Amino acid sequence: MAGLSVRAFERRFRQLFHVAPQQYVRRLRVRLACHALVFGHRTLAEVADDHGFCDQSHFTREFRKETGMTPREYQQRYATAARV
């Protein structure tokens, strides 16, 4: 679609966004999940499934890598603030 080989696309993407495409997608999925955790009413397993993680354990690992806290910790910290 972009008229580039996979490797050329990855290089160009990294030049523009300073991150690999896979990492960009992972970060985006976690950020969207953050919003769902704070403003939604779904379980952690449902949020994980909704955002493309294979299970809650995988979601928790990736979430912790990006945010430094578990989804539950994030939800408890920010959902309370959002409701005030």
PDB file with one MODEL, atoms N, CA, C and O in Angstrom:
MODEL        1
ATOM      1  N   MET A   1       0.822  -1.206   0.000  1.00  0.00           N
ATOM      2  CA  MET A   1       0.000   0.000   0.000  1.00  0.00           C
ATOM      3  C   MET A   1       0.861   1.262   0.000  1.00  0.00           C
ATOM      4  O   MET A   1       0.527   2.243  -0.666  1.00  0.00           O
ATOM      5  N   ALA A   2       1.946   1.240   0.732  1.00  0.00           N
ATOM      6  CA  ALA A   2       2.799   2.424   0.839  1.00  0.00           C
ATOM      7  C   ALA A   2       3.829   2.495  -0.291  1.00  0.00           C
ATOM      8  O   ALA A   2       4.543   3.489  -0.426  1.00  0.00           O
ATOM      9  N   GLY A   3       3.898   1.448  -1.090  1.00  0.00           N
ATOM     10  CA  GLY A   3       4.874   1.435  -2.170  1.00  0.00           C
ATOM     11  C   GLY A   3       6.293   1.208  -1.692  1.00  0.00           C
ATOM     12  O   GLY A   3       7.245   1.575  -2.381  1.00  0.00           O
ATOM     13  N   LEU A   4       6.451   0.603  -0.514  1.00  0.00           N
ATOM     14  CA  LEU A   4       7.764   0.336   0.067  1.00  0.00           C
ATOM     15  C   LEU A   4       7.828  -1.117   0.502  1.00  0.00           C
ATOM     16  O   LEU A   4       6.802  -1.748   0.756  1.00  0.00           O
ATOM     17  N   SER A   5       9.035  -1.634   0.585  1.00  0.00           N
ATOM     18  CA  SER A   5       9.193  -2.960   1.179  1.00  0.00           C
ATOM     19  C   SER A   5       8.909  -2.837   2.677  1.00  0.00           C
ATOM     20  O   SER A   5       8.882  -1.733   3.220  1.00  0.00           O
ATOM     21  N   VAL A   6       8.701  -3.958   3.330  1.00  0.00           N
ATOM     22  CA  VAL A   6       8.436  -3.943   4.763  1.00  0.00           C
ATOM     23  C   VAL A   6       9.586  -3.270   5.504  1.00  0.00           C
ATOM     24  O   VAL A   6       9.361  -2.425   6.370  1.00  0.00           O
ATOM     25  N   ARG A   7      10.804  -3.641   5.167  1.00  0.00           N
ATOM     26  CA  ARG A   7      11.978  -3.071   5.845  1.00  0.00           C
ATOM     27  C   ARG A   7      12.094  -1.567   5.595  1.00  0.00           C
ATOM     28  O   ARG A   7      12.394  -0.810   6.518  1.00  0.00           O
ATOM     29  N   ALA A   8      11.860  -1.129   4.362  1.00  0.00           N
ATOM     30  CA  ALA A   8      11.933   0.304   4.057  1.00  0.00           C
ATOM     31  C   ALA A   8      10.839   1.064   4.812  1.00  0.00           C
ATOM     32  O   ALA A   8      11.072   2.164   5.313  1.00  0.00           O
ATOM     33  N   PHE A   9       9.663   0.478   4.887  1.00  0.00           N
ATOM     34  CA  PHE A   9       8.576   1.102   5.650  1.00  0.00           C
ATOM     35  C   PHE A   9       8.955   1.245   7.119  1.00  0.00           C
ATOM     36  O   PHE A   9       8.756   2.301   7.721  1.00  0.00           O
ATOM     37  N   GLU A  10       9.504   0.171   7.692  1.00  0.00           N
ATOM     38  CA  GLU A  10       9.907   0.215   9.104  1.00  0.00           C
ATOM     39  C   GLU A  10      10.963   1.286   9.348  1.00  0.00           C
ATOM     40  O   GLU A  10      10.889   2.016  10.337  1.00  0.00           O
ATOM     41  N   ARG A  11      11.946   1.385   8.453  1.00  0.00           N
ATOM     42  CA  ARG A  11      12.988   2.412   8.601  1.00  0.00           C
ATOM     43  C   ARG A  11      12.393   3.807   8.539  1.00  0.00           C
ATOM     44  O   ARG A  11      12.711   4.663   9.364  1.00  0.00           O
ATOM     45  N   ARG A  12      11.532   4.032   7.560  1.00  0.00           N
ATOM     46  CA  ARG A  12      10.913   5.358   7.396  1.00  0.00           C
ATOM     47  C   ARG A  12      10.027   5.698   8.594  1.00  0.00           C
ATOM     48  O   ARG A  12      10.048   6.825   9.091  1.00  0.00           O
ATOM     49  N   PHE A  13       9.259   4.731   9.048  1.00  0.00           N
ATOM     50  CA  PHE A  13       8.388   4.923  10.203  1.00  0.00           C
ATOM     51  C   PHE A  13       9.211   5.305  11.428  1.00  0.00           C
ATOM     52  O   PHE A  13       8.858   6.226  12.165  1.00  0.00           O
ATOM     53  N   ARG A  14      10.307   4.590  11.635  1.00  0.00           N
ATOM     54  CA  ARG A  14      11.184   4.872  12.785  1.00  0.00           C
ATOM     55  C   ARG A  14      11.799   6.271  12.672  1.00  0.00           C
ATOM     56  O   ARG A  14      11.949   6.959  13.682  1.00  0.00           O
ATOM     57  N   GLN A  15      12.153   6.693  11.473  1.00  0.00           N
ATOM     58  CA  GLN A  15      12.698   8.036  11.273  1.00  0.00           C
ATOM     59  C   GLN A  15      11.671   9.107  11.646  1.00  0.00           C
ATOM     60  O   GLN A  15      12.012  10.120  12.256  1.00  0.00           O
ATOM     61  N   LEU A  16      10.432   8.873  11.279  1.00  0.00           N
ATOM     62  CA  LEU A  16       9.385   9.874  11.514  1.00  0.00           C
ATOM     63  C   LEU A  16       8.876   9.890  12.953  1.00  0.00           C
ATOM     64  O   LEU A  16       8.645  10.958  13.520  1.00  0.00           O
ATOM     65  N   PHE A  17       8.699   8.701  13.545  1.00  0.00           N
ATOM     66  CA  PHE A  17       8.058   8.610  14.851  1.00  0.00           C
ATOM     67  C   PHE A  17       9.001   8.192  15.982  1.00  0.00           C
ATOM     68  O   PHE A  17       8.592   8.147  17.142  1.00  0.00           O
ATOM     69  N   HIS A  18      10.256   7.886  15.654  1.00  0.00           N
ATOM     70  CA  HIS A  18      11.278   7.505  16.638  1.00  0.00           C
ATOM     71  C   HIS A  18      10.902   6.259  17.442  1.00  0.00           C
ATOM     72  O   HIS A  18      11.296   6.111  18.599  1.00  0.00           O
ATOM     73  N   VAL A  19      10.143   5.375  16.818  1.00  0.00           N
ATOM     74  CA  VAL A  19       9.734   4.128  17.443  1.00  0.00           C
ATOM     75  C   VAL A  19       9.349   3.152  16.331  1.00  0.00           C
ATOM     76  O   VAL A  19       8.890   3.562  15.265  1.00  0.00           O
ATOM     77  N   ALA A  20       9.539   1.864  16.591  1.00  0.00           N
ATOM     78  CA  ALA A  20       9.176   0.854  15.601  1.00  0.00           C
ATOM     79  C   ALA A  20       7.654   0.792  15.448  1.00  0.00           C
ATOM     80  O   ALA A  20       6.933   1.072  16.406  1.00  0.00           O
ATOM     81  N   PRO A  21       7.156   0.436  14.274  1.00  0.00           N
ATOM     82  CA  PRO A  21       5.704   0.362  14.074  1.00  0.00           C
ATOM     83  C   PRO A  21       5.002  -0.547  15.090  1.00  0.00           C
ATOM     84  O   PRO A  21       3.913  -0.222  15.562  1.00  0.00           O
ATOM     85  N   GLN A  22       5.615  -1.670  15.421  1.00  0.00           N
ATOM     86  CA  GLN A  22       5.012  -2.592  16.375  1.00  0.00           C
ATOM     87  C   GLN A  22       4.868  -1.948  17.752  1.00  0.00           C
ATOM     88  O   GLN A  22       3.852  -2.122  18.425  1.00  0.00           O
ATOM     89  N   GLN A  23       5.892  -1.205  18.162  1.00  0.00           N
ATOM     90  CA  GLN A  23       5.846  -0.535  19.454  1.00  0.00           C
ATOM     91  C   GLN A  23       4.819   0.590  19.441  1.00  0.00           C
ATOM     92  O   GLN A  23       4.138   0.821  20.440  1.00  0.00           O
ATOM     93  N   TYR A  24       4.706   1.284  18.326  1.00  0.00           N
ATOM     94  CA  TYR A  24       3.712   2.339  18.195  1.00  0.00           C
ATOM     95  C   TYR A  24       2.303   1.768  18.365  1.00  0.00           C
ATOM     96  O   TYR A  24       1.478   2.336  19.080  1.00  0.00           O
ATOM     97  N   VAL A  25       2.040   0.655  17.710  1.00  0.00           N
ATOM     98  CA  VAL A  25       0.719   0.020  17.801  1.00  0.00           C
ATOM     99  C   VAL A  25       0.462  -0.451  19.232  1.00  0.00           C
ATOM    100  O   VAL A  25      -0.640  -0.276  19.753  1.00  0.00           O
ATOM    101  N   ARG A  26       1.468  -1.045  19.867  1.00  0.00           N
ATOM    102  CA  ARG A  26       1.312  -1.507  21.251  1.00  0.00           C
ATOM    103  C   ARG A  26       0.984  -0.333  22.172  1.00  0.00           C
ATOM    104  O   ARG A  26       0.083  -0.429  23.005  1.00  0.00           O
ATOM    105  N   ARG A  27       1.707   0.764  22.026  1.00  0.00           N
ATOM    106  CA  ARG A  27       1.451   1.948  22.854  1.00  0.00           C
ATOM    107  C   ARG A  27       0.046   2.503  22.615  1.00  0.00           C
ATOM    108  O   ARG A  27      -0.643   2.903  23.554  1.00  0.00           O
ATOM    109  N   LEU A  28      -0.360   2.521  21.367  1.00  0.00           N
ATOM    110  CA  LEU A  28      -1.692   3.012  21.037  1.00  0.00           C
ATOM    111  C   LEU A  28      -2.766   2.135  21.679  1.00  0.00           C
ATOM    112  O   LEU A  28      -3.731   2.647  22.246  1.00  0.00           O
ATOM    113  N   ARG A  29      -2.599   0.821  21.591  1.00  0.00           N
ATOM    114  CA  ARG A  29      -3.572  -0.088  22.197  1.00  0.00           C
ATOM    115  C   ARG A  29      -3.634   0.102  23.705  1.00  0.00           C
ATOM    116  O   ARG A  29      -4.718   0.064  24.286  1.00  0.00           O
ATOM    117  N   VAL A  30      -2.490   0.304  24.347  1.00  0.00           N
ATOM    118  CA  VAL A  30      -2.473   0.525  25.797  1.00  0.00           C
ATOM    119  C   VAL A  30      -3.147   1.853  26.126  1.00  0.00           C
ATOM    120  O   VAL A  30      -3.907   1.930  27.091  1.00  0.00           O
ATOM    121  N   ARG A  31      -2.887   2.889  25.353  1.00  0.00           N
ATOM    122  CA  ARG A  31      -3.506   4.194  25.619  1.00  0.00           C
ATOM    123  C   ARG A  31      -5.017   4.139  25.459  1.00  0.00           C
ATOM    124  O   ARG A  31      -5.750   4.738  26.246  1.00  0.00           O
ATOM    125  N   LEU A  32      -5.477   3.430  24.454  1.00  0.00           N
ATOM    126  CA  LEU A  32      -6.920   3.267  24.284  1.00  0.00           C
ATOM    127  C   LEU A  32      -7.508   2.466  25.437  1.00  0.00           C
ATOM    128  O   LEU A  32      -8.613   2.753  25.898  1.00  0.00           O
ATOM    129  N   ALA A  33      -6.779   1.473  25.899  1.00  0.00           N
ATOM    130  CA  ALA A  33      -7.222   0.685  27.049  1.00  0.00           C
ATOM    131  C   ALA A  33      -7.264   1.547  28.308  1.00  0.00           C
ATOM    132  O   ALA A  33      -8.148   1.366  29.145  1.00  0.00           O
ATOM    133  N   CYS A  34      -6.334   2.472  28.454  1.00  0.00           N
ATOM    134  CA  CYS A  34      -6.340   3.388  29.600  1.00  0.00           C
ATOM    135  C   CYS A  34      -7.662   4.147  29.659  1.00  0.00           C
ATOM    136  O   CYS A  34      -8.276   4.268  30.719  1.00  0.00           O
ATOM    137  N   HIS A  35      -8.078   4.640  28.537  1.00  0.00           N
ATOM    138  CA  HIS A  35      -9.336   5.376  28.475  1.00  0.00           C
ATOM    139  C   HIS A  35     -10.494   4.466  28.871  1.00  0.00           C
ATOM    140  O   HIS A  35     -11.371   4.870  29.634  1.00  0.00           O
ATOM    141  N   ALA A  36     -10.499   3.259  28.363  1.00  0.00           N
ATOM    142  CA  ALA A  36     -11.569   2.312  28.691  1.00  0.00           C
ATOM    143  C   ALA A  36     -11.570   1.967  30.178  1.00  0.00           C
ATOM    144  O   ALA A  36     -12.634   1.799  30.775  1.00  0.00           O
ATOM    145  N   LEU A  37     -10.402   1.862  30.770  1.00  0.00           N
ATOM    146  CA  LEU A  37     -10.320   1.541  32.195  1.00  0.00           C
ATOM    147  C   LEU A  37     -10.891   2.663  33.058  1.00  0.00           C
ATOM    148  O   LEU A  37     -11.537   2.403  34.073  1.00  0.00           O
ATOM    149  N   VAL A  38     -10.655   3.893  32.659  1.00  0.00           N
ATOM    150  CA  VAL A  38     -11.085   5.035  33.466  1.00  0.00           C
ATOM    151  C   VAL A  38     -12.559   5.369  33.233  1.00  0.00           C
ATOM    152  O   VAL A  38     -13.286   5.671  34.179  1.00  0.00           O
ATOM    153  N   PHE A  39     -12.993   5.316  31.987  1.00  0.00           N
ATOM    154  CA  PHE A  39     -14.333   5.791  31.665  1.00  0.00           C
ATOM    155  C   PHE A  39     -15.335   4.687  31.334  1.00  0.00           C
ATOM    156  O   PHE A  39     -16.527   4.958  31.189  1.00  0.00           O
ATOM    157  N   GLY A  40     -14.866   3.454  31.215  1.00  0.00           N
ATOM    158  CA  GLY A  40     -15.765   2.351  30.880  1.00  0.00           C
ATOM    159  C   GLY A  40     -16.212   1.586  32.104  1.00  0.00           C
ATOM    160  O   GLY A  40     -15.808   1.883  33.228  1.00  0.00           O
ATOM    161  N   HIS A  41     -17.039   0.613  31.871  1.00  0.00           N
ATOM    162  CA  HIS A  41     -17.568  -0.212  32.953  1.00  0.00           C
ATOM    163  C   HIS A  41     -17.380  -1.692  32.638  1.00  0.00           C
ATOM    164  O   HIS A  41     -18.239  -2.511  32.965  1.00  0.00           O
ATOM    165  N   ARG A  42     -16.267  -2.035  32.010  1.00  0.00           N
ATOM    166  CA  ARG A  42     -16.004  -3.420  31.628  1.00  0.00           C
ATOM    167  C   ARG A  42     -14.924  -3.998  32.535  1.00  0.00           C
ATOM    168  O   ARG A  42     -14.151  -3.261  33.148  1.00  0.00           O
ATOM    169  N   THR A  43     -14.882  -5.313  32.611  1.00  0.00           N
ATOM    170  CA  THR A  43     -13.860  -5.982  33.417  1.00  0.00           C
ATOM    171  C   THR A  43     -12.506  -5.845  32.743  1.00  0.00           C
ATOM    172  O   THR A  43     -12.423  -5.487  31.568  1.00  0.00           O
ATOM    173  N   LEU A  44     -11.448  -6.131  33.489  1.00  0.00           N
ATOM    174  CA  LEU A  44     -10.099  -6.081  32.906  1.00  0.00           C
ATOM    175  C   LEU A  44      -9.973  -7.060  31.748  1.00  0.00           C
ATOM    176  O   LEU A  44      -9.371  -6.739  30.723  1.00  0.00           O
ATOM    177  N   ALA A  45     -10.539  -8.250  31.905  1.00  0.00           N
ATOM    178  CA  ALA A  45     -10.473  -9.247  30.830  1.00  0.00           C
ATOM    179  C   ALA A  45     -11.191  -8.740  29.581  1.00  0.00           C
ATOM    180  O   ALA A  45     -10.718  -8.964  28.467  1.00  0.00           O
ATOM    181  N   GLU A  46     -12.308  -8.071  29.747  1.00  0.00           N
ATOM    182  CA  GLU A  46     -13.041  -7.535  28.598  1.00  0.00           C
ATOM    183  C   GLU A  46     -12.271  -6.399  27.934  1.00  0.00           C
ATOM    184  O   GLU A  46     -12.231  -6.311  26.707  1.00  0.00           O
ATOM    185  N   VAL A  47     -11.664  -5.534  28.731  1.00  0.00           N
ATOM    186  CA  VAL A  47     -10.853  -4.443  28.184  1.00  0.00           C
ATOM    187  C   VAL A  47      -9.667  -5.027  27.416  1.00  0.00           C
ATOM    188  O   VAL A  47      -9.343  -4.563  26.322  1.00  0.00           O
ATOM    189  N   ALA A  48      -9.028  -6.033  27.982  1.00  0.00           N
ATOM    190  CA  ALA A  48      -7.901  -6.689  27.307  1.00  0.00           C
ATOM    191  C   ALA A  48      -8.342  -7.249  25.960  1.00  0.00           C
ATOM    192  O   ALA A  48      -7.676  -7.038  24.946  1.00  0.00           O
ATOM    193  N   ASP A  49      -9.447  -7.950  25.951  1.00  0.00           N
ATOM    194  CA  ASP A  49      -9.971  -8.543  24.716  1.00  0.00           C
ATOM    195  C   ASP A  49     -10.376  -7.464  23.717  1.00  0.00           C
ATOM    196  O   ASP A  49     -10.085  -7.578  22.526  1.00  0.00           O
ATOM    197  N   ASP A  50     -11.038  -6.431  24.190  1.00  0.00           N
ATOM    198  CA  ASP A  50     -11.489  -5.339  23.316  1.00  0.00           C
ATOM    199  C   ASP A  50     -10.334  -4.636  22.601  1.00  0.00           C
ATOM    200  O   ASP A  50     -10.510  -4.090  21.512  1.00  0.00           O
ATOM    201  N   HIS A  51      -9.157  -4.653  23.218  1.00  0.00           N
ATOM    202  CA  HIS A  51      -8.020  -3.915  22.659  1.00  0.00           C
ATOM    203  C   HIS A  51      -6.935  -4.818  22.075  1.00  0.00           C
ATOM    204  O   HIS A  51      -5.795  -4.395  21.885  1.00  0.00           O
ATOM    205  N   GLY A  52      -7.306  -6.060  21.796  1.00  0.00           N
ATOM    206  CA  GLY A  52      -6.441  -6.944  21.021  1.00  0.00           C
ATOM    207  C   GLY A  52      -5.390  -7.710  21.779  1.00  0.00           C
ATOM    208  O   GLY A  52      -4.467  -8.243  21.162  1.00  0.00           O
ATOM    209  N   PHE A  53      -5.487  -7.790  23.092  1.00  0.00           N
ATOM    210  CA  PHE A  53      -4.540  -8.592  23.861  1.00  0.00           C
ATOM    211  C   PHE A  53      -5.102 -10.001  23.985  1.00  0.00           C
ATOM    212  O   PHE A  53      -6.310 -10.182  24.139  1.00  0.00           O
ATOM    213  N   CYS A  54      -4.224 -10.999  23.916  1.00  0.00           N
ATOM    214  CA  CYS A  54      -4.700 -12.381  23.864  1.00  0.00           C
ATOM    215  C   CYS A  54      -5.332 -12.841  25.167  1.00  0.00           C
ATOM    216  O   CYS A  54      -6.195 -13.719  25.158  1.00  0.00           O
ATOM    217  N   ASP A  55      -4.915 -12.262  26.290  1.00  0.00           N
ATOM    218  CA  ASP A  55      -5.535 -12.584  27.574  1.00  0.00           C
ATOM    219  C   ASP A  55      -5.174 -11.490  28.582  1.00  0.00           C
ATOM    220  O   ASP A  55      -4.389 -10.590  28.284  1.00  0.00           O
ATOM    221  N   GLN A  56      -5.753 -11.582  29.765  1.00  0.00           N
ATOM    222  CA  GLN A  56      -5.533 -10.551  30.777  1.00  0.00           C
ATOM    223  C   GLN A  56      -4.083 -10.499  31.243  1.00  0.00           C
ATOM    224  O   GLN A  56      -3.568  -9.425  31.553  1.00  0.00           O
ATOM    225  N   SER A  57      -3.427 -11.649  31.294  1.00  0.00           N
ATOM    226  CA  SER A  57      -2.027 -11.707  31.708  1.00  0.00           C
ATOM    227  C   SER A  57      -1.134 -10.950  30.722  1.00  0.00           C
ATOM    228  O   SER A  57      -0.269 -10.175  31.131  1.00  0.00           O
ATOM    229  N   HIS A  58      -1.346 -11.176  29.440  1.00  0.00           N
ATOM    230  CA  HIS A  58      -0.588 -10.477  28.400  1.00  0.00           C
ATOM    231  C   HIS A  58      -0.862  -8.975  28.471  1.00  0.00           C
ATOM    232  O   HIS A  58       0.055  -8.162  28.357  1.00  0.00           O
ATOM    233  N   PHE A  59      -2.113  -8.624  28.658  1.00  0.00           N
ATOM    234  CA  PHE A  59      -2.507  -7.223  28.803  1.00  0.00           C
ATOM    235  C   PHE A  59      -1.776  -6.578  29.973  1.00  0.00           C
ATOM    236  O   PHE A  59      -1.246  -5.475  29.839  1.00  0.00           O
ATOM    237  N   THR A  60      -1.742  -7.248  31.107  1.00  0.00           N
ATOM    238  CA  THR A  60      -1.096  -6.703  32.300  1.00  0.00           C
ATOM    239  C   THR A  60       0.396  -6.489  32.068  1.00  0.00           C
ATOM    240  O   THR A  60       0.939  -5.455  32.457  1.00  0.00           O
ATOM    241  N   ARG A  61       1.070  -7.464  31.433  1.00  0.00           N
ATOM    242  CA  ARG A  61       2.509  -7.322  31.153  1.00  0.00           C
ATOM    243  C   ARG A  61       2.784  -6.121  30.249  1.00  0.00           C
ATOM    244  O   ARG A  61       3.658  -5.305  30.542  1.00  0.00           O
ATOM    245  N   GLU A  62       2.039  -6.017  29.157  1.00  0.00           N
ATOM    246  CA  GLU A  62       2.264  -4.924  28.210  1.00  0.00           C
ATOM    247  C   GLU A  62       1.883  -3.579  28.826  1.00  0.00           C
ATOM    248  O   GLU A  62       2.554  -2.573  28.596  1.00  0.00           O
ATOM    249  N   PHE A  63       0.825  -3.567  29.595  1.00  0.00           N
ATOM    250  CA  PHE A  63       0.361  -2.345  30.252  1.00  0.00           C
ATOM    251  C   PHE A  63       1.423  -1.843  31.232  1.00  0.00           C
ATOM    252  O   PHE A  63       1.732  -0.652  31.271  1.00  0.00           O
ATOM    253  N   ARG A  64       1.971  -2.761  32.015  1.00  0.00           N
ATOM    254  CA  ARG A  64       2.997  -2.386  32.996  1.00  0.00           C
ATOM    255  C   ARG A  64       4.247  -1.849  32.296  1.00  0.00           C
ATOM    256  O   ARG A  64       4.862  -0.901  32.785  1.00  0.00           O
ATOM    257  N   LYS A  65       4.635  -2.442  31.156  1.00  0.00           N
ATOM    258  CA  LYS A  65       5.794  -1.951  30.399  1.00  0.00           C
ATOM    259  C   LYS A  65       5.602  -0.494  29.980  1.00  0.00           C
ATOM    260  O   LYS A  65       6.538   0.303  30.032  1.00  0.00           O
ATOM    261  N   GLU A  66       4.396  -0.159  29.570  1.00  0.00           N
ATOM    262  CA  GLU A  66       4.123   1.187  29.051  1.00  0.00           C
ATOM    263  C   GLU A  66       3.836   2.212  30.132  1.00  0.00           C
ATOM    264  O   GLU A  66       4.197   3.379  29.978  1.00  0.00           O
ATOM    265  N   THR A  67       3.194   1.808  31.226  1.00  0.00           N
ATOM    266  CA  THR A  67       2.744   2.784  32.214  1.00  0.00           C
ATOM    267  C   THR A  67       3.459   2.703  33.547  1.00  0.00           C
ATOM    268  O   THR A  67       3.414   3.649  34.333  1.00  0.00           O
ATOM    269  N   GLY A  68       4.124   1.576  33.816  1.00  0.00           N
ATOM    270  CA  GLY A  68       4.798   1.405  35.095  1.00  0.00           C
ATOM    271  C   GLY A  68       3.881   0.951  36.209  1.00  0.00           C
ATOM    272  O   GLY A  68       4.297   0.873  37.365  1.00  0.00           O
ATOM    273  N   MET A  69       2.627   0.648  35.873  1.00  0.00           N
ATOM    274  CA  MET A  69       1.683   0.137  36.868  1.00  0.00           C
ATOM    275  C   MET A  69       0.746  -0.862  36.212  1.00  0.00           C
ATOM    276  O   MET A  69       0.648  -0.932  34.987  1.00  0.00           O
ATOM    277  N   THR A  70       0.064  -1.628  37.038  1.00  0.00           N
ATOM    278  CA  THR A  70      -0.871  -2.615  36.494  1.00  0.00           C
ATOM    279  C   THR A  70      -2.152  -1.904  36.052  1.00  0.00           C
ATOM    280  O   THR A  70      -2.408  -0.774  36.468  1.00  0.00           O
ATOM    281  N   PRO A  71      -2.949  -2.553  35.220  1.00  0.00           N
ATOM    282  CA  PRO A  71      -4.230  -1.953  34.824  1.00  0.00           C
ATOM    283  C   PRO A  71      -5.122  -1.635  36.029  1.00  0.00           C
ATOM    284  O   PRO A  71      -5.781  -0.597  36.059  1.00  0.00           O
ATOM    285  N   ARG A  72      -5.139  -2.530  37.017  1.00  0.00           N
ATOM    286  CA  ARG A  72      -5.966  -2.303  38.206  1.00  0.00           C
ATOM    287  C   ARG A  72      -5.489  -1.066  38.972  1.00  0.00           C
ATOM    288  O   ARG A  72      -6.302  -0.247  39.400  1.00  0.00           O
ATOM    289  N   GLU A  73      -4.170  -0.932  39.143  1.00  0.00           N
ATOM    290  CA  GLU A  73      -3.628   0.245  39.824  1.00  0.00           C
ATOM    291  C   GLU A  73      -3.989   1.521  39.067  1.00  0.00           C
ATOM    292  O   GLU A  73      -4.391   2.518  39.665  1.00  0.00           O
ATOM    293  N   TYR A  74      -3.840   1.475  37.751  1.00  0.00           N
ATOM    294  CA  TYR A  74      -4.165   2.622  36.913  1.00  0.00           C
ATOM    295  C   TYR A  74      -5.638   2.984  37.068  1.00  0.00           C
ATOM    296  O   TYR A  74      -5.990   4.150  37.246  1.00  0.00           O
ATOM    297  N   GLN A  75      -6.479   1.980  37.000  1.00  0.00           N
ATOM    298  CA  GLN A  75      -7.921   2.192  37.109  1.00  0.00           C
ATOM    299  C   GLN A  75      -8.278   2.807  38.461  1.00  0.00           C
ATOM    300  O   GLN A  75      -9.062   3.754  38.526  1.00  0.00           O
ATOM    301  N   GLN A  76      -7.712   2.276  39.525  1.00  0.00           N
ATOM    302  CA  GLN A  76      -8.014   2.794  40.857  1.00  0.00           C
ATOM    303  C   GLN A  76      -7.529   4.229  41.028  1.00  0.00           C
ATOM    304  O   GLN A  76      -8.204   5.044  41.656  1.00  0.00           O
ATOM    305  N   ARG A  77      -6.373   4.536  40.476  1.00  0.00           N
ATOM    306  CA  ARG A  77      -5.809   5.878  40.624  1.00  0.00           C
ATOM    307  C   ARG A  77      -6.588   6.916  39.825  1.00  0.00           C
ATOM    308  O   ARG A  77      -6.900   7.989  40.342  1.00  0.00           O
ATOM    309  N   TYR A  78      -6.904   6.607  38.572  1.00  0.00           N
ATOM    310  CA  TYR A  78      -7.466   7.620  37.688  1.00  0.00           C
ATOM    311  C   TYR A  78      -8.983   7.593  37.569  1.00  0.00           C
ATOM    312  O   TYR A  78      -9.581   8.624  37.262  1.00  0.00           O
ATOM    313  N   ALA A  79      -9.612   6.480  37.794  1.00  0.00           N
ATOM    314  CA  ALA A  79     -11.078   6.434  37.710  1.00  0.00           C
ATOM    315  C   ALA A  79     -11.689   7.260  38.833  1.00  0.00           C
ATOM    316  O   ALA A  79     -12.706   7.924  38.632  1.00  0.00           O
ATOM    317  N   THR A  80     -11.084   7.224  39.999  1.00  0.00           N
ATOM    318  CA  THR A  80     -11.569   8.019  41.130  1.00  0.00           C
ATOM    319  C   THR A  80     -11.456   9.501  40.799  1.00  0.00           C
ATOM    320  O   THR A  80     -12.379  10.270  41.067  1.00  0.00           O
ATOM    321  N   ALA A  81     -10.344   9.898  40.226  1.00  0.00           N
ATOM    322  CA  ALA A  81     -10.141  11.315  39.866  1.00  0.00           C
ATOM    323  C   ALA A  81     -11.099  11.755  38.771  1.00  0.00           C
ATOM    324  O   ALA A  81     -11.541  12.903  38.764  1.00  0.00           O
ATOM    325  N   ALA A  82     -11.424  10.862  37.848  1.00  0.00           N
ATOM    326  CA  ALA A  82     -12.322  11.202  36.736  1.00  0.00           C
ATOM    327  C   ALA A  82     -13.755  11.377  37.217  1.00  0.00           C
ATOM    328  O   ALA A  82     -14.529  12.109  36.599  1.00  0.00           O
ATOM    329  N   ARG A  83     -14.113  10.729  38.292  1.00  0.00           N
ATOM    330  CA  ARG A  83     -15.479  10.804  38.798  1.00  0.00           C
ATOM    331  C   ARG A  83     -15.718  12.025  39.675  1.00  0.00           C
ATOM    332  O   ARG A  83     -16.865  12.364  39.968  1.00  0.00           O
ATOM    333  N   VAL A  84     -14.637  12.690  40.098  1.00  0.00           N
ATOM    334  CA  VAL A  84     -14.768  13.855  40.981  1.00  0.00           C
ATOM    335  C   VAL A  84     -15.159  15.080  40.209  1.00  0.00           C
ATOM    336  O   VAL A  84     -15.314  16.154  40.792  1.00  0.00           O
TER     337      VAL A  84
ENDMDL
END
